[in-house]
Amino acid sequence: MVSPTKKKKKKSRTGCTVLESSTERVFRCTVSPPPLLQAKELEMAALLLLLFSVGALFSSSDAQDSYRKLPDVYRQGVDVAVDKINTRDGMLHHFLFFRTVTKSKIESGFDVSYIYHNFYLKATKCRRGTADSSACQFRNDRPLIDCAVCYKTFGGQIEPEPAPYVHCIHKPVLTEEIKAERVEHCNRMAYNSGALTLLASTGTN
């Protein structure tokens, strides 16, 4: 009968335990769990989270700043266009005012004015119909919507007659012909209501 071979135990340089005998060598290695985050690493992670949150806050704030800086008489027209776009079938995202392309105003006396405003709306990350859009952030993977509005105001408020004109179209499909039709319509509306000068022109930037 062959007597059992004793195994010698020793540590290797890799941290594994080696069991040796005359006939075999067995390695037993224990994998240690990764060390816990140190205090500085935790602080860094918290700081990055804070910066991300602040960035999101400023982004949503920027989406509203341009709108808030508009005079009230122009904001009213933007509101009409925004409501129209955000209730249109097929729209998935909530749109907000982005920036003005051009605007003009005729004051004809007796607190009556005629307004023309061409501006962009931009998609946000909020779903269409979002009730509170104050936290909505702009997204950059959707085309802008180009809007032109014109209307008569009395005492700083939009008049129902003549009916306010609102035309919005995705910017990539906007043509010079469409621009000219918008301007012609708004100038005709203002002239028929008593304005003596052109409200808008195709050459205005």
Phi, psi and omega per residue, in radians:
M1 nan 2.381 -3.140
V2 -1.521 2.197 -3.124
S3 -1.271 2.500 -3.122
P4 -1.039 2.451 -3.126
T5 -1.472 2.221 3.103
K6 -1.285 2.452 3.124
K7 -1.763 2.326 3.087
K8 -1.641 2.401 -3.112
K9 -1.859 2.283 3.066
K10 -2.653 2.790 -3.117
K11 -1.591 2.388 3.046
S12 -1.631 2.986 -3.138
R13 -1.197 -0.358 -3.114
T14 -1.466 -0.071 -3.127
G15 1.626 0.041 3.119
C16 -1.558 2.630 3.055
T17 -1.569 2.288 -3.109
V18 -1.937 2.158 3.055
L19 -1.814 2.062 -3.063
E20 -2.047 2.491 2.957
S21 -2.440 -3.116 -3.130
S22 -1.238 -0.276 -3.065
T23 -2.011 -0.265 -3.090
E24 -2.685 2.845 3.054
R25 -2.369 2.174 -3.084
V26 -2.057 2.267 3.084
F27 -1.807 2.243 3.044
R28 -2.093 1.936 -3.077
C29 -2.008 2.417 3.104
T30 -1.950 2.151 3.126
V31 -1.529 2.085 -3.132
S32 -1.394 2.494 3.085
P33 -1.150 2.637 3.136
P34 -1.066 2.555 -3.133
P35 -1.124 2.625 3.104
L36 -1.187 2.674 3.102
L37 -1.025 2.360 3.082
Q38 -1.331 2.920 -3.080
A39 -1.015 -0.716 -3.115
K40 -1.158 -0.648 3.138
E41 -1.180 -0.661 3.085
L42 -1.117 -0.710 3.110
E43 -1.105 -0.711 3.141
M44 -1.128 -0.723 3.126
A45 -1.102 -0.722 3.120
A46 -1.130 -0.679 3.141
L47 -1.140 -0.743 3.129
L48 -1.098 -0.701 3.109
L49 -1.107 -0.702 3.128
L50 -1.126 -0.773 3.141
L51 -1.099 -0.686 3.120
F52 -1.105 -0.738 -3.135
S53 -1.136 -0.750 3.124
V54 -1.127 -0.700 3.115
G55 -1.074 -0.730 3.110
A56 -1.130 -0.656 3.139
L57 -1.130 -0.798 3.137
F58 -1.143 -0.639 3.141
S59 -1.090 -0.791 3.124
S60 -1.199 -0.576 3.112
S61 -1.171 -0.715 3.126
D62 -1.064 -0.588 -3.119
A63 -1.124 -0.385 -3.108
Q64 -1.834 -0.396 -3.055
D65 -1.049 -0.794 -3.113
S66 -1.070 -0.653 3.123
Y67 -1.193 -0.784 -3.102
R68 -1.135 -0.468 -3.119
K69 -1.354 -0.222 3.123
L70 -1.240 2.503 2.981
P71 -1.045 2.614 -3.052
D72 -0.981 -0.654 -3.080
V73 -1.142 -0.469 3.062
Y74 -1.480 -0.609 3.114
R75 -1.055 -0.615 3.137
Q76 -1.042 -0.741 3.121
G77 -1.188 -0.665 3.085
V78 -1.072 -0.727 -3.137
D79 -1.046 -0.715 3.130
V80 -1.076 -0.784 -3.126
A81 -1.179 -0.750 -3.141
V82 -1.073 -0.766 3.110
D83 -1.079 -0.693 -3.120
K84 -1.154 -0.782 -3.118
I85 -1.178 -0.742 -3.049
N86 -1.362 -0.014 3.006
T87 -1.975 0.077 -3.128
R88 -1.345 2.350 3.103
D89 -1.101 2.483 3.108
G90 1.672 -0.272 3.092
M91 -1.386 2.244 -3.126
L92 -1.711 -0.524 -3.029
H93 -1.981 2.710 3.113
H94 -1.414 2.285 3.141
F95 -1.811 2.537 3.096
L96 -2.307 2.821 3.062
F97 -1.040 2.354 3.139
F98 -1.902 -1.059 3.090
R99 -2.860 2.803 3.128
T100 -1.446 2.425 2.991
V101 -1.618 -0.921 3.062
T102 -2.761 2.702 3.094
K103 -2.647 2.699 3.122
S104 -2.648 2.798 -3.078
K105 -2.574 2.318 3.048
I106 -1.974 2.176 3.055
E107 -1.780 1.974 -3.041
S108 -1.776 0.149 3.112
G109 1.666 2.865 3.139
F110 1.004 0.586 3.095
D111 1.149 0.391 3.110
V112 -1.838 2.352 3.112
S113 -2.382 2.735 3.050
Y114 -2.108 2.280 -3.022
I115 -2.039 2.363 2.966
Y116 -2.205 2.318 -3.103
H117 -2.533 2.114 3.051
N118 -1.937 2.193 -3.024
F119 -2.668 2.934 3.106
Y120 -1.843 2.478 2.900
L121 -1.884 2.557 -3.103
K122 -2.257 2.478 3.141
A123 -1.206 2.576 3.065
T124 -2.006 3.092 3.116
K125 -1.449 -0.025 3.106
C126 -1.484 2.665 3.092
R127 -1.288 2.664 3.114
R128 -0.995 2.405 3.118
G129 1.536 0.140 3.100
T130 -1.012 2.177 -3.072
A131 -1.190 -0.817 -3.140
D132 -1.903 1.811 -3.064
S133 -1.665 0.160 -3.060
S134 -1.125 -0.445 -3.127
A135 -1.770 0.079 -3.103
C136 -1.255 2.325 3.126
Q137 -1.822 2.484 3.097
F138 -1.129 2.576 2.999
R139 -2.044 2.676 -3.015
N140 -1.938 0.229 -3.105
D141 -1.892 0.327 3.104
R142 -2.267 2.534 3.140
P143 -1.208 2.633 3.063
L144 -1.201 2.716 3.000
I145 -1.889 2.205 -3.133
D146 -1.665 2.137 -3.121
C147 -2.084 2.534 2.992
A148 -2.276 2.258 3.116
V149 -2.286 2.603 3.004
C150 -2.599 2.555 -3.055
Y151 -2.901 2.887 3.087
K152 -1.758 2.433 3.079
T153 -2.140 2.620 3.034
F154 -2.350 2.168 -3.096
G155 1.118 0.479 3.111
G156 1.447 0.103 -3.130
Q157 -2.100 2.523 3.136
I158 -1.125 2.293 3.086
E159 -1.513 2.520 3.124
P160 -1.282 -0.399 3.120
E161 -2.218 2.292 -0.139
P162 -1.139 2.687 -3.083
A163 -1.027 2.315 3.099
P164 -0.973 2.438 3.132
Y165 -1.717 2.231 3.127
V166 -2.327 2.112 3.090
H167 -2.317 2.108 -3.141
C168 -2.241 2.443 -3.115
I169 -2.662 2.588 3.096
H170 -1.057 2.322 -3.019
K171 -0.966 -0.680 -3.105
P172 -1.085 -0.373 -3.113
V173 -1.838 0.104 3.098
L174 -1.273 2.259 -3.129
T175 -1.998 2.893 3.083
E176 -1.120 -0.582 3.113
E177 -1.106 -0.753 3.115
I178 -1.122 -0.724 3.106
K179 -1.028 -0.773 -3.125
A180 -1.126 -0.692 3.123
E181 -1.110 -0.695 3.096
R182 -1.050 -0.884 -3.085
V183 -1.092 -0.748 3.132
E184 -1.057 -0.765 -3.130
H185 -1.083 -0.796 -3.091
C186 -1.203 -0.682 3.101
N187 -1.156 -0.670 3.114
R188 -1.150 -0.727 3.126
M189 -1.058 -0.817 -3.121
A190 -1.155 -0.733 -3.116
Y191 -1.131 -0.761 -3.137
N192 -1.167 -0.354 3.135
S193 -1.658 0.008 3.047
G194 2.015 -0.067 3.122
A195 -1.231 2.459 -3.063
L196 -1.794 -0.092 3.126
T197 -2.211 2.881 3.140
L198 -1.212 2.351 3.119
L199 -1.392 -0.613 -3.097
A200 -2.575 2.858 3.068
S201 -2.519 2.715 -3.125
T202 -1.250 -0.287 -3.120
G203 -1.618 0.033 -3.108
T204 -1.342 2.326 3.119
N205 -1.996 nan nan
